[in-house]
Amino acid sequence: MQFTTLAVHGDGKTREHTGDVVSAVHLATAYRQPKLGEFQEHVYTRGTNPTRLALEKRLALLEDARYAFAFSSGMAATDTAFHLFKRGGRILLNDNVYGGTFRYASKVFGSMGLFYDLVADFNTLDFDELPGDVSGIFLESPSNPLLRVTDIGRLAEKAHAAGITLIVDNTFMSAYLQKPLSLGADMVVYSATKYYAGHSDILAGALVLNDEEKAGKVKLLQNTLGNPLSPADAYQLERSIKTLALRMDRQCANAAAVVDLLKTHPKVRQVFYPSIGGENRRIQEAQSRGFGAVLSFVLSDGCDPARFIHGLSLFDFAVSLGSVESLVCHPASQTHESFTPELRKKAGIEDGLLRLSIGIEDTEDLLLDVERTLEMA
Ligand SMILES: Cc1ncc(COP(=O)(O)O)c(C=O)c1O
């Protein structure tokens, strides 16, 4: 079955015995035990919950994966993934990684006995030069906010040869556009708050993987750290996923139209999008179904980013992405504020950089809004 059909129907089994056409919301936190020493499938909601389980099965199905776990946020999923590493290990992150993930590495790794390094380009990383303590790579492709693309399959091969675990944060793509596990990654994390939820009203995360032993550890951590998604949010997320493919097709088409406008506009100095740049585009086309709906750009010298941000009428100025409504964000002061100014400069995140997350609005309306606002900037 194709993605769109699976997104709507899941495996159909979770509701077999009742005939409900949607999953039920099980709000109970505790489940009666039949007898002393005897347990049923569900005992306590932090461990398992039928509504969350239905969502997790669907997430795994959509990713062609064996296991999926739903968390209370994307950062909870990332936190759980980092807990799988042993003390003394070093994790490589792309230098365009989400600011919250960088904050985790720079502020929390120390107390976990972990180290990190930032890598500018994983496509050219020389594995022979790596320190011996590297145990993990945590990567976003396309990256955030400069939309740089990494060849995931090639990196996975090299990482595995060196005994390094590869985790991909696939938030910008979703399993509809890109499946890192089938490209060779070991684990995939999501801020499901973004495209999976799609309506700016659910905070959620997911971790998807195939390895049985690691999945056992993730299950233990989810129960022990106490960070799973609530049943009500799990229901809402499953509902949102049914329209994921439709939303993303529309968002990608709208984004491509906005990119075309920006690329030739005299008030725009540079545009960043996975279809731009020969190598970027070639890799993206080979490993994914589309270019996504997030783009960044820098205005020409003399233009005022604040005038652009506040001049837009269809784009809310807000620090997120992936929803049906279009958003504009200023990475230097929002998503990447946890980077020092020097690090931002090194990573190419200029103060004048603006990021757009394109929604499902009418294409012409979006183009008119962007064009009219550029004239004023
Ligand atoms: C790429 C990426 N990964 C992870 C996260 C963290 O997700 P959450 O906000 O759901 O905790 C975000 C949030 O913006 C993100 O953009």
The ligand as an ORCA input file, in Angstrom:
! r2SCAN-3c Opt
* xyz 0 1
  C      14.518     20.210     13.384
  C      13.939     20.223     14.773
  N      14.205     19.197     15.593
  C      13.729     19.168     16.864
  C      12.944     20.187     17.351
  C      12.425     20.118     18.765
  O      11.086     19.729     18.727
  P       9.988     20.168     19.825
  O       9.833     21.646     19.711
  O       8.774     19.398     19.391
  O      10.513     19.747     21.151
  C      12.633     21.265     16.531
  C      11.805     22.367     17.048
  O      11.684     23.423     16.458
  C      13.145     21.297     15.208
  O      12.901     22.310     14.372
*
